[in-house]
């Protein structure tokens, strides 16, 4: 957990919602100078109130779904902005009474006291592309569910398995004709139509995303593709979710962000488990989970190494170990601008 501890003359905490935002400004002595509600559709009123403070005030809010516009507006107004980690800022829910007014003041005082947990405010020039890449994953998931539904309908009718894989468009022609019930046939026809639409949407998305990656950071995009088994989708996922590797001061920070290390709670010499498994970036976790079997399949050296580790620790532990090693390798590879080195990975 990173805490923002830079001192400023004034601190502004904003409890942000879709239609309203409660703002509180306190100074270094803890005295309140502003504490009122504003409409998000009229942000100029908030910035009119903040104008007398100039660059002496810092604005902080939780990472809710709609923080983008506030971050961009503060950047345009030359006002420092800090994004709070919603999971770590549980302190604002600790009171007996909870309201937007109270939460905004607690955010301001957390900033003042150096206890404001910081999240990464993703820059606007890459943000939309990253969100589009995440949206692609949503469409791929829906496509998989549609394919599964066709298989389920086929089993419900106790019919023989399809002779060819349905993920390919040419193998889906006329499959609805084998269902005698008109309603069932129409349902399958609808699924096939949806699959055709998903195929086109996903294909167009991937073409656009690949072109964008080559414009944004072609060097790191190609460096990531030097890893055996890593194609354009996994490379783009790591590229856009990492953004700048230098934002992680140490390799351990990166491994924690990618969910490649376990948490630990201890007290008085006793261990209370390994919580926090979902703290970090789930998209990077997915990418590393995909790389492990792919690199194992592509590289005989890795396959030999994994066979030895699996005999000693089991498959799950071996895969986790390799994912962590890959995380370390990718961190230093991007820091140094070097291509992937298999010898460094396995030594």
Buried (B, 14 or more C-beta within 10 A) or exposed (E): EEEBEEEBEBBBBBBBBEEEBBBBBBBEEEEEBBBEBBEBEEBEEBBEBBEEBEEEBBBBBBBBEEBBEBBBBBBEBEBBBBBBBBBBBEBBEEEEEEEBBBBBBBBBBBBBEEBBBBBBBBEEEBBEBBEBBBEBBEBBEBBEEBBEBBEEBBEEEEEEEBEEEBEEEEEBEEBBEBBEEEEBBEBBBEBBEBBEEBBEBBEEBBEBBBEBBEEBBEEBBEBBBEBBBBEBBBBBBBBBBBBEBEEBEEBBEBBBBBBBBEEEEEEEEEEEEEEBEEBBBEBBBBBBBBBBEBBBEBBEBBEEBBEEBBEEEEEEEBBBBBBBBBBBBBBBBBEEEEEBEBEEBBE
